Amino acid sequence: MTEKHYAVAVDGPSGAGKSTLAKAVARELRITYVDTGAIYRVIGLAAFRKGVAPRDEAAVSAMLPSIEIGMKHGDDGLQRMYLNGEDVTDDIRLPQISMYASDVSALPPVRAFLLDMQRRLAREQSVVMDGRDIGTVVLPDAEVKIFLTADAEVRAKRRFLELEQRGTPKPYDEVLAELKERDYNDSHRDVAPLKQAEDAVLVDTSDLDFEQSRTLLLRTIREKIGK
Ligand code: DC
């Protein structure tokens, strides 16, 4: 007998720990983790490479038919991303692509282009899907909705340390300013802005470490789905 699929929507601002936590939780629940930000990043990267201004709706729209986005989940749970067949998993993480992704994600044709892809993934399997509008727009019927957040300063500090570890350091003030700009961008766009769904559980990780956050998330999910 096949079990009914279920979906866990994890939304929140950048740097709240969504991807690390969603990935860990998916592994524990033995279901697929889908990072939707990575999909917007592929479109951001495509615009960057083609020299298309990421806020130019007409130009970005014109580019969409020539983009084929691929996604593969390895046994290690890692989500690899492809742009017209090329593995761009590392390229989409380049710091300059973050703002491109945020800019293209505000364009209605881009969101429409990606909606089906995201919904299909959740129909085919149980997922933990992270993003900005998963609980509000993409999967409004998700069994569990979590809004994961933390103070901007705490998120900037985490990003600052991450960049340092990755060997691409940046001054803290710059990291904080960029994060605030992206928060503003993502929360104030007209289409599917970042906001907490009415039925989402708010989880603030400002004062929690990774293990405490993971435990809290798993408890919340298990209470909801009874597993
Ligand atoms: O999660 P991330 O930082 O990799 O996402 C990159 C950008 O994509 C982010 O600034 C906003 C956008 N995004 C979105 O609009 N909707 C989603 N579901 C996921 C990401």
Residues whose N, C-alpha, C, O or C-beta is under 5 A from the ligand:
A	BS01	DC	S14 T36 G37 A38 Y40 S98 A101 S102 S105 D130 G131 R132 D133 D186
